[in-house]
Amino acid sequence: MSLRFIGILTSGIALSLIGGCAPDAPGGTAGTGVASALGTAVAAASDQVPAYQVDASWPKPLPNDWILGQVAGIAVDSQDHIWIIQRPRTLTAHEAGAVQNPPPTDCCVPAPSIMEFSQEGDVLRAWGGPVWNQDTAEWDTPADGWPEQEHGIFVDHEDNIWIGGNGANDHVVLKYSPDGERLLMLGHWNETRGSNDPDHLGRPADVYVDPETNEVYVADGYGNRRVIIFDADSGEYKRHWGAYGNVPDDSIELGDYDVNADPHESFRSPVHAVRISNDGLVYIADRAGNRLQVFNKDGSFVEEGLFAAWTSVQGSAWDIEFSNDAEQTWVFVADGANMKIWILRRDGLEVVGSFGRGGRQAGQFNWVHNLTADSNGNLYTAEVNTGKRIQRFRLIAAN
């Protein structure tokens, strides 16, 4: 068992955006990186940490007077198209004024929950989700069901779309064709049975489909404390495990996060993200535990890395992505609590930098919830809470 506590390198690299970064830790000092114009994140050349520049022109304005609610997932398909899942129900009456009865304003209209964007920023497809009914002043949902609160999106090696939900009764993962045809449902609406049930889920947060085995890994989730694996076509249960590869135990009292305590033997809620690296390692984001845990595909524990361990509210490990070099040298972690993207060296899970800070200007974040990367190494981010947007960060320097 290997444990690595991750801290900011005091003599190493820090990234910042124009306007300056907040201190890396409460009471700490700002990083040693410098900021260039146009919101460029700059890394010292000695380490060749990748650097990014925000692309404020992407995406283009939405058609049809559409407006986004909280964006709770973002993914890339085989054509480098960007897919998002957003929450129309999080829009205020003023934001969606055009669909009120009577309309108090001429803008705007809630966009569909699932949207596909081109590299140029155009909307290519949009479907799914609740639709506001002006007559009843309520949301109408698809007849075959839809999450109360959309959460997470993944596009698999066959370009199928996978989504989840973390509403109170959202105990399912749904698989769709790119055009919105329902192909598979894992779990059961309105019913959960704990972290060791092979047929039920607990407010699942994220999925990843392994192209080598055609197995779907579910970060499960806001209600359960595990990763669970199914066949991606049949939905047949395969296996599951908890923190450190152990059998999850829902009876363990977690208590409040203690910045001075040792890492907990159990995942905290939520188990928020799952990714598999090119060399077959499974990475799990234990969001409120401020850590990543790494496993073999059979569930045997490899190592863990803790970072931003001072984060006592909401946690620091929200989503995971890898750099696009063959070795996947870098791991990127979205941190909605500290409102930045951490950059970790995958070998050893050591923090080497970060970019972003809290704010509403281009390149800043308000509850950055998810991130993904295209084949060119550009990063895309999605924001919840009042952020309600997506951003692109172009790779301008790489190892």
FIKOL-572931 format. One record per residue (C-alpha): residue number from 1; x, z, y. Coordinates in steps of 0.25 Angstrom, whole numbers, padded with zeros to 4 digits. Each point is the difference from the previous one (the first is absolute). Example, Ala and Ser with C-alpha at 12.3 -4.5 7.8 and 13.67 -1.06 7.14 Angstrom:
- nr  east  up  north
- 1  0049  0031  -0018
- 2  0006  -0002  0014
***
This chain:
- nr  east  up  north
- 1  0000  0000  0000
- 2  0006  -0004  0013
- 3  -0005  0005  0014
- 4  0005  -0005  0013
- 5  -0004  0006  0013
- 6  0000  -0011  0011
- 7  0003  0003  0014
- 8  0004  -0008  0012
- 9  0015  -0004  0000
- 10  0006  0007  0012
- 11  0012  -0009  0000
- 12  -0007  -0012  -0005
- 13  -0011  -0010  0004
- 14  -0013  0001  0007
- 15  -0009  -0010  0005
- 16  -0009  0000  0012
- 17  -0010  -0009  0008
- 18  0001  -0003  0015
- 19  -0005  0013  0007
- 20  0008  0009  -0009
- 21  -0004  0007  -0013
- 22  -0005  0015  -0001
- 23  0010  0009  -0005
- 24  0002  -0001  -0015
- 25  -0004  0014  -0003
- 26  -0007  0011  0008
- 27  0010  0005  0010
- 28  0011  -0010  -0005
- 29  0007  -0011  0008
- 30  -0004  -0014  0001
- 31  0007  -0010  -0009
- 32  0013  -0007  0004
- 33  -0005  -0014  -0001
- 34  -0003  -0009  0013
- 35  -0012  -0007  0004
- 36  0000  -0015  0005
- 37  -0010  -0008  0007
- 38  -0013  -0005  -0006
- 39  -0002  0012  -0009
- 40  0012  -0003  -0009
- 41  0004  0011  -0010
- 42  0015  -0001  -0001
- 43  0010  0006  -0011
- 44  0014  0003  0002
- 45  0008  -0012  -0007
- 46  0009  0010  -0008
- 47  -0012  0002  -0010
- 48  -0007  -0013  0001
- 49  -0014  0007  -0001
- 50  -0010  -0011  0002
- 51  -0006  -0001  0015
- 52  -0013  -0005  0004
- 53  -0007  -0005  0013
- 54  -0015  0001  0002
- 55  -0007  -0013  0001
- 56  -0011  0003  0011
- 57  -0006  -0014  -0002
- 58  -0005  0003  -0014
- 59  -0011  0000  -0005
- 60  -0008  -0010  0009
- 61  -0013  0005  0007
- 62  -0011  0001  -0011
- 63  -0011  -0010  0000
- 64  -0015  0003  0001
- 65  0002  0011  0010
- 66  0005  0009  -0012
- 67  0007  0013  0001
- 68  0007  0008  -0010
- 69  -0002  0015  -0003
- 70  0010  0008  -0007
- 71  0009  -0009  -0008
- 72  0003  0008  -0013
- 73  0008  -0010  -0008
- 74  0009  -0012  0001
- 75  0006  -0010  -0010
- 76  0007  -0013  -0002
- 77  -0004  -0011  -0010
- 78  0008  -0011  -0007
- 79  -0002  -0009  0012
- 80  0005  0010  0010
- 81  -0014  0002  0005
- 82  -0003  0014  0005
- 83  -0012  0007  -0005
- 84  -0006  0013  0006
- 85  -0012  0009  -0003
- 86  -0006  0007  0012
- 87  -0011  0010  0002
- 88  -0012  -0006  0009
- 89  -0007  0013  -0001
- 90  0011  0007  0009
- 91  -0004  -0008  0012
- 92  -0007  0007  0011
- 93  -0013  -0005  0006
- 94  0007  -0005  0012
- 95  0011  -0007  -0008
- 96  -0011  -0008  -0008
- 97  -0010  -0001  0012
- 98  -0004  -0014  -0003
- 99  -0007  0004  -0013
- 100  -0008  0012  0006
- 101  -0015  -0001  0002
- 102  -0001  -0004  0012
- 103  0015  -0003  0002
- 104  0006  0008  0012
- 105  0011  -0010  0001
- 106  0004  -0014  -0005
- 107  0011  0004  -0009
- 108  0004  0003  -0011
- 109  -0004  -0003  -0014
- 110  0005  0008  -0012
- 111  0009  -0009  -0008
- 112  -0001  -0001  -0015
- 113  0008  0010  -0008
- 114  0009  -0010  -0007
- 115  0008  -0010  0008
- 116  0011  -0010  -0003
- 117  0009  -0004  0011
- 118  0010  -0012  0001
- 119  0015  0002  0004
- 120  -0005  -0006  0013
- 121  -0010  0011  0002
- 122  -0013  -0008  -0003
- 123  -0011  0006  -0008
- 124  -0002  -0008  -0013
- 125  -0010  0007  -0008
- 126  -0009  0013  0003
- 127  -0010  0006  -0009
- 128  -0005  0013  -0006
- 129  -0004  0014  0006
- 130  -0012  0006  0007
- 131  -0008  -0008  0010
- 132  -0007  0007  0012
- 133  -0015  -0002  -0001
- 134  -0006  -0001  0015
- 135  -0014  0003  -0005
- 136  0003  0013  -0008
- 137  0012  0004  0008
- 138  0008  0002  -0013
- 139  0011  -0006  -0008
- 140  -0005  -0009  -0012
- 141  0010  -0001  -0011
- 142  0002  -0010  -0011
- 143  -0010  0001  -0012
- 144  0011  0002  -0010
- 145  0006  0012  0008
- 146  0011  0002  0010
- 147  0008  0012  0004
- 148  -0005  0009  0010
- 149  0014  0001  0006
- 150  0009  -0012  -0003
- 151  0014  0004  -0004
- 152  0012  -0009  -0005
- 153  0001  -0015  -0003
- 154  0010  -0007  -0010
- 155  0001  -0015  -0003
- 156  0005  -0002  -0015
- 157  0009  -0011  -0006
- 158  -0013  -0008  -0002
- 159  -0004  0002  0014
- 160  -0012  0009  -0004
- 161  -0004  0011  0010
- 162  0000  0014  -0003
- 163  -0007  0011  0008
- 164  -0003  0015  0000
- 165  -0007  0010  0008
- 166  0001  0015  0004
- 167  -0014  0003  0004
- 168  -0007  0012  -0007
- 169  -0006  -0008  -0011
- 170  0011  -0012  -0001
- 171  0005  0003  -0013
- 172  0003  -0015  -0004
- 173  0010  -0011  0002
- 174  -0006  -0014  0001
- 175  0007  -0014  -0003
- 176  -0005  -0012  0007
- 177  0004  -0015  0000
- 178  0005  -0005  0013
- 179  -0014  -0005  0004
- 180  -0006  0013  -0003
- 181  -0005  -0001  -0014
- 182  0000  0014  -0007
- 183  0008  -0001  -0012
- 184  0002  0014  -0005
- 185  -0003  0015  0004
- 186  0008  0012  -0005
- 187  -0006  0013  0001
- 188  -0015  0004  0003
- 189  -0007  0001  0013
- 190  -0004  0015  0004
- 191  0007  0006  -0012
- 192  0014  0006  -0002
- 193  0005  0009  -0012
- 194  0014  0005  0004
- 195  0014  -0005  -0001
- 196  0000  -0001  -0015
- 197  -0012  -0008  -0003
- 198  0003  -0015  -0004
- 199  -0012  -0006  0004
- 200  -0003  0006  0014
- 201  0007  -0001  0013
- 202  0001  0010  0012
- 203  -0001  -0007  0013
- 204  0012  -0010  -0003
- 205  0009  -0003  0012
- 206  0009  -0012  -0005
- 207  0003  -0010  -0011
- 208  0011  -0008  -0005
- 209  -0001  -0011  -0011
- 210  0013  -0002  -0008
- 211  0002  -0015  -0003
- 212  0008  0003  -0012
- 213  -0010  0008  -0008
- 214  -0013  -0004  0008
- 215  -0002  0015  0001
- 216  -0007  0006  0013
- 217  0006  0013  0005
- 218  -0010  0009  0008
- 219  0005  0010  0010
- 220  -0011  0010  -0003
- 221  -0002  0005  0010
- 222  -0008  0009  0010
- 223  -0007  0007  -0011
- 224  0010  0000  -0012
- 225  0015  0002  -0001
- 226  0005  -0011  -0008
- 227  0004  -0015  -0002
- 228  -0009  -0006  -0011
- 229  0002  -0014  -0006
- 230  -0009  -0010  -0006
- 231  0000  -0014  -0005
- 232  -0003  -0009  0012
- 233  -0009  -0009  -0007
- 234  -0008  0008  -0010
- 235  0001  0014  0007
- 236  0005  0007  -0012
- 237  0006  0013  0002
- 238  0015  0001  -0003
- 239  0006  0013  0005
- 240  0001  0009  0012
- 241  0010  0011  0005
- 242  0001  0010  0011
- 243  0012  0005  0009
- 244  0013  0000  -0008
- 245  -0006  -0008  -0011
- 246  -0008  0013  -0005
- 247  -0015  0000  -0004
- 248  -0007  0003  0013
- 249  -0007  0014  0002
- 250  -0011  0000  0009
- 251  -0001  0015  -0001
- 252  0013  0002  0008
- 253  -0002  0007  0013
- 254  0007  -0009  0010
- 255  -0002  0008  0013
- 256  0005  -0005  0013
- 257  0013  -0008  0001
- 258  0011  0010  0003
- 259  0012  -0007  0006
- 260  0009  0011  -0005
- 261  -0005  0000  -0015
- 262  0006  -0008  -0011
- 263  -0007  -0014  -0004
- 264  -0013  0003  -0007
- 265  -0001  -0002  -0015
- 266  -0013  -0008  0003
- 267  -0003  -0012  0008
- 268  -0008  0004  0013
- 269  -0012  -0007  0004
- 270  0001  -0012  0003
- 271  0008  -0007  -0010
- 272  0000  -0011  0010
- 273  0009  -0013  -0004
- 274  0006  -0006  -0012
- 275  0010  -0012  -0001
- 276  0009  -0005  -0011
- 277  0014  -0005  0003
- 278  0007  -0012  -0006
- 279  0008  0008  -0009
- 280  -0013  0006  -0006
- 281  0000  0014  0007
- 282  -0014  0006  0004
- 283  0000  0006  0014
- 284  -0011  0010  0004
- 285  -0003  0005  0014
- 286  -0004  0015  -0001
- 287  -0005  -0001  0015
- 288  -0002  0015  0003
- 289  0012  0004  -0009
- 290  0009  -0008  0010
- 291  0007  -0007  -0012
- 292  0001  -0012  -0009
- 293  0001  0002  -0015
- 294  0006  -0011  -0009
- 295  -0003  -0002  -0014
- 296  0002  -0010  -0012
- 297  -0012  -0008  -0004
- 298  -0002  0010  -0011
- 299  -0002  0011  0010
- 300  0014  0007  -0003
- 301  0005  0006  0013
- 302  0012  -0006  0007
- 303  0002  0006  0014
- 304  -0007  0004  0012
- 305  0004  0000  0015
- 306  -0006  0009  0011
- 307  0000  -0004  0014
- 308  -0006  0004  0014
- 309  -0002  0014  -0008
- 310  -0004  0006  0013
- 311  -0013  -0007  0000
- 312  -0011  0010  -0003
- 313  -0012  -0008  0004
- 314  -0004  -0013  -0007
- 315  0013  -0002  -0007
- 316  0011  -0010  0002
- 317  -0001  -0010  -0012
- 318  -0012  -0009  0002
- 319  0004  -0014  -0005
- 320  0012  -0006  -0007
- 321  0007  -0014  0001
- 322  0013  -0006  -0004
- 323  0010  -0009  0007
- 324  -0001  -0015  -0005
- 325  0015  -0001  -0005
- 326  0001  -0001  -0015
- 327  0006  0015  -0001
- 328  -0011  0005  0009
- 329  0010  0008  0007
- 330  -0009  0006  0010
- 331  -0013  0008  -0001
- 332  -0010  0000  0011
- 333  -0010  0012  0001
- 334  -0011  0000  0010
- 335  -0002  0014  0006
- 336  -0013  0002  0007
- 337  0002  0014  0004
- 338  0013  -0002  0007
- 339  -0004  -0014  0004
- 340  0012  -0008  -0004
- 341  0006  -0008  -0012
- 342  0011  0006  -0007
- 343  0011  -0008  -0006
- 344  0006  0006  -0013
- 345  0012  -0006  -0008
- 346  -0006  -0002  -0014
- 347  0012  0005  -0007
- 348  -0001  0015  0002
- 349  -0012  0000  0009
- 350  0008  0003  0013
- 351  -0007  -0002  0013
- 352  0009  -0009  0009
- 353  -0009  -0003  0011
- 354  -0015  -0002  0005
- 355  -0007  -0007  0011
- 356  -0013  0002  0008
- 357  -0006  0011  0007
- 358  -0014  0005  0004
- 359  -0007  -0009  0010
- 360  -0009  -0012  0002
- 361  0010  -0010  0005
- 362  0005  -0011  -0009
- 363  0010  0006  -0010
- 364  -0006  0014  0001
- 365  -0009  0006  -0010
- 366  -0012  0009  0000
- 367  -0002  0005  -0015
- 368  0008  -0012  -0006
- 369  -0007  0001  -0014
- 370  0006  -0012  -0008
- 371  0011  -0011  0000
- 372  0004  -0012  -0007
- 373  0011  -0011  0000
- 374  -0001  -0015  -0001
- 375  0011  -0009  -0007
- 376  0008  -0001  0013
- 377  0001  0015  0001
- 378  -0009  0002  0012
- 379  -0008  0013  -0001
- 380  -0015  0001  0003
- 381  -0007  0013  0003
- 382  -0014  0006  0001
- 383  -0006  0011  0008
- 384  -0011  0010  -0002
- 385  -0006  0011  0008
- 386  -0001  -0006  0014
- 387  0011  -0010  -0002
- 388  -0009  -0011  -0006
- 389  0010  -0011  -0001
- 390  0010  -0008  -0007
- 391  0014  -0004  0005
- 392  0012  -0009  -0005
- 393  0014  0004  0001
- 394  0010  -0012  -0001
- 395  0013  0003  -0008
- 396  0011  -0003  0010
- 397  0012  0006  -0007
- 398  0002  0002  -0015
- 399  0011  0005  -0010
***
